[in-house]
Amino acid sequence: MVHILYCSSVKRSSQGRIYTEAPKYGLALVVSPNLNVLMPMWSSIASRKELKTDYLDLVQIHCMTDPLWTDKQKKQMDILENLKAKKIIHAHGVSVHSLEAMEACVENPWVDVVHVRINPFGEAMDKSDAAAVIPVIAKLHKAGKGIIGMKLIGNGNFKNDSEKIDASLKYVLGLGTVDMIIVGFELPEQIDNYIERIRKVSLK
């Protein structure tokens, strides 16, 4: 099992403690900062020291909606590319919040990993019909991009609906184009609950 520590910023001291207490083996550290966080901070000794690590596995530009984001964020992309060349980060990518921004990732070689919003109900997604999103995700997968599925629980809108949770897990895991899923939890026991749900998913 790969353990994922997902952070929206490295400016919270608790994240450094969580990271050091988590098992070192099989832990991926993923950071998805907003653009108001200056990218050069990732190269500073202080930022990595706070997390007690020499490198970050993945840094993503957060919440892109503009279809021209690959042009407008070129400066940030170049900074991350430089950090990757120095092995300060191992991969870079983007979380997208519009279908147009997602489509812009397909042909762009800079994009290693993409966070995509996906569930079978069209809840908190780039389109209300999941069928409009699936082909683009398939193109990303075929292009060799790593795909992280998010919003499986509709931004928490059906967190109390057991049937919808199971249906969403089965749907997304059955696509064959999503490499990893990320779900936000409020309680530790919810993690075990979802692990059991995933184990029961039949993809036959």
C-alpha positions in Angstrom: 0.0 0.0 0.0 1.2 3.5 -0.8 0.5 6.0 1.9 -0.4 9.5 0.6 0.2 12.7 2.6 -1.6 15.4 0.7 -1.0 19.0 1.6 -2.3 22.2 0.2 0.6 24.2 1.7 3.8 23.5 3.6 3.3 26.4 5.9 1.5 24.4 8.5 3.8 23.0 11.1 1.5 20.1 11.9 2.3 18.6 8.5 5.9 18.2 9.3 5.0 16.3 12.4 2.6 14.1 10.5 5.2 13.3 7.9 7.8 12.3 10.4 5.4 10.1 12.3 4.1 8.3 9.2 6.0 5.3 7.9 8.9 6.3 5.6 8.5 3.3 3.3 5.8 3.7 0.8 4.9 7.3 1.6 4.3 9.7 -1.2 4.3 13.4 -0.2 2.0 15.4 -2.5 1.7 19.2 -2.4 -0.8 21.3 -4.3 -0.3 25.0 -3.6 -2.5 27.9 -4.6 -0.7 30.3 -6.9 -0.5 32.9 -4.1 2.2 30.6 -2.7 5.4 31.6 -4.4 6.9 28.6 -6.2 10.6 29.5 -5.4 9.8 28.6 -1.7 10.0 25.0 -2.7 13.7 25.3 -3.4 14.5 26.8 0.0 16.1 24.7 2.7 13.6 26.0 5.2 10.5 24.6 3.4 12.0 21.2 3.1 13.4 21.3 6.6 9.9 22.0 7.9 8.7 18.8 6.4 11.9 17.0 7.3 12.5 15.7 3.8 15.0 16.2 1.1 12.5 16.1 -1.7 8.8 16.2 -2.5 7.3 13.4 -4.6 4.8 15.6 -6.4 4.0 19.3 -6.6 0.9 20.5 -8.5 -0.4 23.9 -9.5 -3.8 24.1 -7.9 -7.2 24.7 -9.4 -6.6 25.6 -13.0 -9.8 26.6 -15.0 -8.4 28.6 -17.8 -8.0 26.7 -21.1 -4.8 28.7 -21.7 -3.3 28.0 -18.3 -0.3 26.2 -19.9 0.7 29.6 -21.4 -0.3 31.9 -18.6 1.5 29.8 -15.9 4.7 29.2 -17.9 6.8 31.0 -15.3 5.6 28.7 -12.5 5.9 25.6 -14.7 9.5 26.5 -15.5 10.3 26.9 -11.8 8.9 23.5 -11.1 10.8 22.0 -14.1 14.0 23.4 -12.7 13.3 21.9 -9.3 12.6 18.5 -10.9 15.9 18.7 -12.8 17.6 19.3 -9.4 15.6 16.3 -7.9 14.1 18.6 -5.3 10.7 17.4 -6.6 10.2 14.1 -8.5 7.1 15.1 -10.5 4.9 18.1 -11.3 1.4 18.6 -12.5 -1.9 20.3 -12.0 -5.3 20.0 -10.5 -8.0 21.0 -13.0 -11.4 22.5 -12.4 -12.8 22.9 -15.9 -13.0 20.5 -18.8 -11.1 23.0 -21.0 -8.2 23.1 -18.5 -8.2 19.3 -18.5 -8.1 19.1 -22.3 -5.1 21.4 -22.3 -3.1 18.8 -20.3 -3.4 16.1 -23.0 -0.8 17.3 -25.4 1.4 19.1 -22.9 4.6 17.2 -22.1 5.2 19.2 -18.9 2.2 17.6 -17.2 3.2 14.5 -15.3 0.2 14.1 -13.1 -3.4 15.5 -13.2 -6.0 15.8 -10.5 -9.4 15.2 -12.1 -12.9 15.6 -10.6 -14.8 12.4 -11.3 -17.8 10.5 -9.9 -20.8 8.9 -11.7 -23.3 11.5 -10.6 -21.7 14.6 -12.1 -21.6 16.2 -8.6 -18.9 18.9 -8.2 -17.4 18.0 -11.5 -16.3 19.9 -14.6 -19.5 18.8 -16.4 -22.8 17.6 -14.9 -22.6 14.5 -17.2 -19.7 12.2 -16.3 -19.8 10.8 -19.9 -18.4 14.1 -21.1 -15.4 13.9 -18.9 -14.5 10.2 -19.3 -13.1 10.5 -22.8 -10.7 13.3 -21.8 -9.5 11.3 -18.8 -8.9 8.4 -21.2 -6.8 10.6 -23.5 -4.7 11.8 -20.5 -4.2 8.2 -19.4 -3.2 7.1 -23.0 -0.8 10.0 -23.1 1.0 8.6 -20.1 -0.2 11.1 -17.5 -0.7 10.0 -13.9 -4.4 10.4 -13.0 -5.5 11.2 -9.5 -9.3 11.0 -9.1 -10.9 13.6 -6.7 -14.4 14.6 -5.7 -15.5 10.9 -5.7 -17.9 11.8 -2.9 -19.1 14.9 -4.7 -17.2 17.3 -2.5 -18.7 15.6 0.5 -22.2 16.0 -0.7 -23.1 12.3 -0.4 -20.7 11.4 2.4 -23.7 10.1 4.4 -25.1 8.1 1.5 -23.6 4.7 1.7 -25.0 3.5 -1.6 -23.7 6.4 -3.5 -20.2 6.1 -2.0 -20.0 2.4 -3.0 -21.4 3.2 -6.5 -18.8 6.0 -7.0 -15.9 3.8 -5.8 -16.9 1.0 -8.2 -17.5 3.4 -11.1 -14.1 5.2 -10.8 -12.0 2.2 -10.0 -13.7 0.4 -12.9 -12.7 3.0 -15.5 -9.2 1.6 -15.8 -7.8 5.1 -16.4 -7.5 6.4 -12.9 -4.3 5.5 -11.1 -5.1 6.8 -7.7 -8.0 8.3 -5.8 -8.0 10.9 -3.0 -10.8 11.3 -0.5 -10.9 13.8 2.4 -11.6 12.3 5.8 -12.8 13.9 9.1 -12.2 10.9 11.4 -9.4 8.2 11.4 -12.0 5.4 11.4 -13.3 6.6 8.0 -10.1 5.6 6.4 -10.6 2.0 7.5 -14.2 2.2 6.3 -13.2 3.2 2.8 -10.4 0.6 2.7 -13.0 -2.1 3.4 -15.4 -0.6 0.8 -12.6 -0.7 -1.8 -11.7 -4.3 -1.0 -15.4 -5.3 -1.6 -15.5 -3.6 -5.1 -15.8 -6.2 -7.8 -14.5 -5.1 -11.2 -15.6 -8.2 -13.1 
